[in-house]
């Protein structure tokens, strides 16, 4: 195998850049210098003086050293030197200066997985648990940068002080802690510095320091498209799987670095897969690496041009106690209270538009009250949600602890989404739910008679972009409902709401009805009607004024 296989002449700039990043991570670019270091160590080991001629031209005089290094680099194996007495010399703690130990085959496999994630639109961030010097995560960030991806995060999880001492019976006899393997103990500052050396340390890279049992269960990670496990031991591998597997999207990748090399790691993977009933075959990458793709209901449709994609989501019915109902609901078992009660005035909320025989594109269904109401009225409904990692469009208020807010909000929005699926199964609904970028809904989602944006645009960074995206998919009627603020007057304006003294970060705007009548006219819906109505909010049923704009082509 050639150390530098040829790229086709048609290879993109991104592919050429990523191949160069891989060469650098593997130290292919300066393999002779590494070979000289090994030559000097072998000389010292044998008690001989180094030959200057060999140092000046190692490739000519000691091609065996370079061939040995190339083989180890290709396989992602340790560089060990057999000795005359049958023993093996292991100079790792002196000679290991590559930026990743995973080797060419596992690095190429990671590249292929990342390509697939983008091509198929698998939602979620990417993560490695156990990063050593950070090489694999650096490549993840390089891949996202090369393809202009800005809505995913690379999570870098490590103790940054080596492996823990064995604390479970499965790890007995495998003490890889700092006192035995100091080469494995790389602190966070060195990993950050290496990201900076590659010019890849930015807001899309997040560090999770600490032992996995402490750091991973509370990690602010919402969804993963790729989870790479390199914890070596049973405990570290099991901790990562238990904390993170459920966050891997259907179609996402689980990669295990040490499946073949370390029996404790392999046992953890097998025990977890058995306990979860996972029978998806493992793909063996090389002598130690293994991987599988998470199964589940999914439909990915890629579009041309921007590469936007959508995922059709289907979920089992959650437990009632895991639900948070945003809208009050009447069920066969009784009433379920929610934050808003639209039951008596839902037709006004929807602009008194008839739905029988119509197709509807709805943005942000929450608990699905409007979705299921329109379905009962005879509509076929497709509801759109952003992926969990894009939630929420938080206002960047200086000094506000957004990470803590997001962690708390994640539990709330998970409960609301659970309530959608609880009611979906309760009603035997056919409402279709897809996840995509609301600002760029791909044509493959389809075209619809009606578009509905029910009190959603006030929570978004780019409301006009979402309005435009929905309008492009709608043939006939647009319905926009928002809170009514009479203080704004009658001009087509939107007012920014957040203010340092009033730290609201999940609500951005207040709009006048004229803003939407004018915007819809510009988007090809010139015939508009505006109505004002009141809806009940909160336990006391406080009446809140809202308006609905109905625009038609």
N, C-alpha and C positions, 0 to 999 in steps of 0.2 A: 504494500500500500504506500503510495506516495505521501510524503509528509505534507506537501502543498498541492493537492489535486487541483486540476485546472477548473476554473469556472467557465461556463459557456459565455461566448462573446455578448450574448443578450442579457447577461446578469445585470440586475438593477444596482444602482448606487447603494441602496439599503443592504442588499445581499453582500456586496463587496465590503462594506463597512463592518457588517456583522462577522464576516469571515476574518477580517483583521482583528476584531475584538477577541474572537476565539483564539487566534494565534498568540495574541498578547497574553491572555489569561493562562494559556498552556505553556508560555515561555518558548514557543516555537521560534520566535524571532531571534532569540539570543541563546539558542541551544548550545552553541559552542562554549559560551561562558559557563554554563552549568556543567558541561562536560569537563572543563578545566578544573572546576571546583572538585568534582568527583575524582579526577586524576590526582589532584594534590592530596586528597584524603586517602586515596589508595596508596600513594607513595608513603605517606606518614604511617599508615597501617603496616606497610611492609618494611619500614625502616630504610627506605631508599631516597636518594636525592631526586627532585624533579628535573627533567630534562628540558631546558629552555626551547629546544627545537620542537619538542612535542607541544609545549604550551603555545608556541607561535602558530602552529598548524596542526591542531588536534585532529581535524578531519582526515588529514593525509596519513598521520602516524598512528592514530588510535581510532580508526573507524569503528572498532568494536564497542568503544565507550558510547559513541553517538548512536549506534544501532540499538544498544541496550536501553538508552534513554528514550529513543523513539518508540520502542516496543512498550515500555512502561507508560509512556504518555498516551499512546493509542488505547491501551487497555484501562487506563486510569488505575494503575497498580503502583505499589511501592517500588522504589529503586533499591534492590538488594543485590549484594555482590557475593557470589559463591567463593569459598576459600578452599585452599588445598586440603585442609583437614576435614572437609565435609561440612563445616559450619557456614553460616551466612552472616555477612557483615551488613548491619543496618545503620546507615549514617543519617537517618531521617532528621533527627533533632539538630543536625548541623547543616544539612544540604538541601532541605525542602524549602525552596523559595519561589515556587510557582504561585499563581494567584487562585488556582483551583486544583483540587486533586481528583476531580471526577473523570478526567480523561476525555479524549476526543469523541468516543462513541456516545457516552452519556451527554456530553455537551451538544453534539449533533441531534441527539434524541430530544433534548430540551428545546432546541431550535425548532424541530418539527412540530412539537406540541404547541409552542407559541404561535407558529404559523397557522395551525389548525384552529386554535382558539379565535384568532382574528377572522379567518376565512368563514368559520361557522357561526360567529357571533356568540360564542359561549360567554355568558355574563360572569363578571367577577374579577377580583384582583388576583395577583399571583404572590406566592409565599414560599419561603424555605425555612424549615425549622432545623437549625444546626448549620451555620453558614461558613465556619472556619474564617478564611480571609475575605469571604464575601463574593468569590468569583462567579458562582452560579446566579446570585441575585444581581450582580453587576451586569451579567449578560441579559437577564430579564429586563432590566431597565434600559439597556442598550437597544433591545429589540423593540420595546414600546416607543422609544425615542426615534428609532429608524423609520418606524411606520406612522409617526405622528399621532400616537395614541395618547390622549390626555385625560381620559376618564377612568383609568385604572391605577392602582397603587401597587408598588412592590413592598412586601412586608419582609423584614429582615429580623428573624427571631433566633436568639442565641443567649446562652448564659454570659458569654464573653469572658468566661474564666475557665473554659475547658469543660470536660464531662464530669458529671457527679460521680462520687464513689458508689459502688453497687449498694443498693438498699432493698432490692427485691431478690428472691431466690433465683429467678431466671438469669440474673446478671452476675451471679457469683462466679469468680474466676476471670472476670473481664473488667479489671480495674484500669480504665483509660483516663483516670483523673490527672490533674496537672503534675502531680509528683512523679508519675510514671511516663506520661506523654506530654511534656511541656510544649511540644510543637503544636498541639491541638488547642492550647489556651491562647487565643488571640483577643485582645481587648477591643471594646467598641470604638475607641479612638482610632485604632489602626484600620479597622474596617471602613470607617467614615473617610479616613484619609485616602484609602484606595479608591473609593467611589469618586472622591474629588480629583484624584489623579486621572481618572477616565472622563472627567467633566460630566459626571452623572449623578451628583448629589444634589437633589432638589426636593420640592414638596411632594413629588410622587414616590419618594422613598421614605418608609416609616420603620423605625427600629423598635423592637420589642425585647428589651433586656430582661434576663432573669431565668431561673429554672422553669422548665415548661409547665410543671405542675402549678406554678404560681402565676406565670405570665399569660398563658394561652387561654384559660377559661374566661378571663375577663377582658381579653383583647378586643378592641373596637373594630373587629373585622366583621363585615356583614355577609359577604359572599365571595367565594373563591372560584376562579376558573382553573387554577393549577395549585396543587399543594405538593411540595417536594420535601420529603422526609430524609434527614441526614443526621439522626440523633444517635446512631450506632447501637444503643442499648435497648433492652426490652422496655424499661421504664420510660425512657425518653420517647421512644416510638409510640408506645401505647398512650402516653399523655397527649401527644400531638393528635393522634387519630381520634381519641375520645373528645377532645376539645374542638376539633376543626372539621372532621369528616362531614358532619351534617351541614356545614356551610359551603361545601363543594357543590357547584351547580351540576345538574344532569348533563352529561357529556363532558364534564371537567375531568382533569387528569390528576391521579394520585401516583407519585413517583417515589420509589423507595431506593435509596442509594446503596444501602448495606445489606440487602436481602440475601445475597449469596455469600458475602464476606463474613458476616457475624451471625451466628445461630440465634443469639437473643433477639436481635432485630427481626429475623425471619419468623421466630416463634410469635412475637408480638403481632406481626401482620397476619399470620395464620389464625391466631386466637381471635383477633378482632373480626376478620372476615367470617370466621365460623359463627361467632356470636351474633353477627348482623345478617347472617344468611346470604353473604355475598359470594356468588359463584361465577362472576365474570372472570374469564381466564386471565392469568397474569402474562404480560408480555415481558420476555427476558431481553434486556437491552444489551448486556455484555455479561461477563463472568459474575457480576455482583448486582448490577442495577436491574430493577423490575418495575413494572407500572401496570395500571389498569385505568379504564375510563368508567366513571360513575354512570350507572344506568338510571333511567327515569324517563318520564314522558317529556318530550321536547320536540319542537319543530323549528328549525333554523332556516331562514330564508335570507340569503345574501343578495344585495342589489349591486348593480354596476355603479361606477362613479365613486361615490363617497364611501362605499363599503358598509353602509348602514345595514342593520339586520334586525330581525325580531325573533322572539322566542314565545311560542305558545305554551302556556303554563296549565298544567292539570295537577291538582293535588287531592289527596285523600281528605276526608272530613276530619277536622281537628276536634279536640275535646271542647265542650262548651266553656269550661273554666279557663281555657287558653284564649278566649275571644274577648275583644273589646268592641262594642257596637257603637259606631259613630252616629248612626241614625236609629231612632226608635222604630221597632218592628212589631208587627202583630203576627204571631205564629199560632199553629193549632194548639200549642201548649200554653199560650198566654202572651202577654205583652212583654217585650224586652226594651227597657229604656236606653236611650242614647243621648248624645250631646245635642242633636237637633231632632225635632219632631215635625216631619213634613207630611204626615199622613193625611191631614184634613185639607191641605192646600197644595198638594203635589202638582195638580194640573196647572195652577198659577205659576209655580216654580218653573215648570217646563214650557211656559208661554202658551198653554192651551193648544199645543200642536198635536194633531192626530198621529198615531203611531202604527195603526193596523196595516200590515203588509209592507212596512218600511224597514230599511236597514239603518242601523244607528252606529256611529263611532263615538264612544264616550271616553273622555279623558278623566282619570282619577276617580274610580267608582267607590272608594272607601269600603263601607260594608255592603255595598251593592243595592241599597234601597231603590235608587232610581233605575238601575240596570234591570232588576227583577220586576219593577212596576212597568217599565216599557215593554218587557217581554210578555207580561200578562196582558198588555194592551195590544199585542199582536206583532210586535217588532222582533227582528233578529238583531241581537246586540253584540258588538265587539267592544270590549272595554280595554283601555290602555293604561298601564302603570309603567313608571320608570323602574329600572332595576334597583334593588335595595341599596347598592353601593352608591347610587346617585342621589339618594335621599339624604338630607332634604336640601333644597336650594337655600341654604342658610345665608343670611346677610352677614358680610364680613365686618362685624362690629368690633373695633379695636378694644382689646382687653377682655373680651367675653370668652369664657371657657367653652368653646364650641365642641371640643372632644367629649367633655362630660355631658353636655346637652345631647349630643348625638347618641351616646350610649343609652341615656334614659329614653330618648325618643325612639330608638331602635326597638325597645320592648313594646312601646305603645303602638307603633306602626305594624309590628309583627302581630299584635293582638287584633288590630283592625283588619289586617289581611286575612287572619284566621277566621274572622267573623264572615267575611265574604264567602270563603269556602264552606263554612258551616251552613250558611243559608243556601248556597249553591246546591249542596247535596240534599238539604232538607226539602227544597222545592223541586228537586229533580231538574234543575235548570239546564238550558243549553247555551247560556251566555258564554261567549268566548272571551278569555282573558289573555292578552299578550303583553309582553314586556319589550319595550323599545325606547328609543330616544324621542320624547314627545316633540322636540324641536325639529326632528327630521324623520317623520314617519315614512318608511319606505313604501314605494308603490306596490310592492308585493303583498302588503297587508290588504289591499283591495280598495274599491271605491264604495261610497255609501250615500244613501239618500239624505241622511241627517247627521250633523255633527253637534255634540253636546259638550259644553265646558261649564260645569256647574260649580261655581264658587271655588275655582282652582287657580285661576290666573293670578290672583292676588298673592299667592304663595310662591311665585316663580320669578327667577332672575330675568328671563327673556319672554315676557308674556306675548309680545307681538309675533315672535318667532313661532311660538306654539300655535297661536291663532292662525298664522299663515300655513303652518304645516297641516293643521286639520282641514282648513278651507280647501287645500289642494286635493284632498281625498273625498270631498263632499260635492254631490251633484246638485242638490236642491236647497236645503235649509240648514242654517246655523242657529244654534240656541246658546246664548251666553247669559249666565246669571251671576250677579255679584252683589256685594253689600252696597246699600245706597247711602251716600253721604251728601245731604242737601247743601252743606257748606261749600262744596266744590263748584257750585254754579252750573252753568250750562255749556261751558266751553269744552272742546274735546281734549281733556287733560287727564293725566294720571299723576297722583301725588305720592312721593316717597314717604313711607310711614316710619321706619326706624329712626331713632334719635338716641344719643348717648344717655340722656336722662330717662328714657323709656326703652330699655333693652329688648325690643322685639326683634328676633332674628328669623322667625319662620313666616312672617307676613311682610311683604315688601310694599304693596301698592294699594291705593284706593283710586277707582276709576269713575269718571262720569259716564252716564249712558251715552252721551254724544260721542265719547271716545270710540265706543264700539260701533255706533251707527256709521261714523265716518270711516273707521277702519274696515268694516265689512263692505261698505260701498267700494272702497279702493280694492278690495280682494274679490270683487265680482258679485256681491250680494247687495244690490242697490235698494231693494224694497225692504224696509225695516219697520218694525213695530216695537214700542217700548211699553212695558207695564210695570207698575210698582205694587208690591204685595208684602205681607208680613209673615214671618215664620217663627215658630216657637223654638227657643233655645234654653238649655239648662233645666234643672229640676223644677224651677218655678214657672217654666213656660213663658219666659220673657219674650215679648213680641219684637222682632228685629226687622227693620225695613230692608228689603232687597228689591232689585229690579231685574227684569229679564228682557233682553233684546233678541228678537227673532228676525233674522235676515234671510231673504230669499233671492234666488237668481232671477 
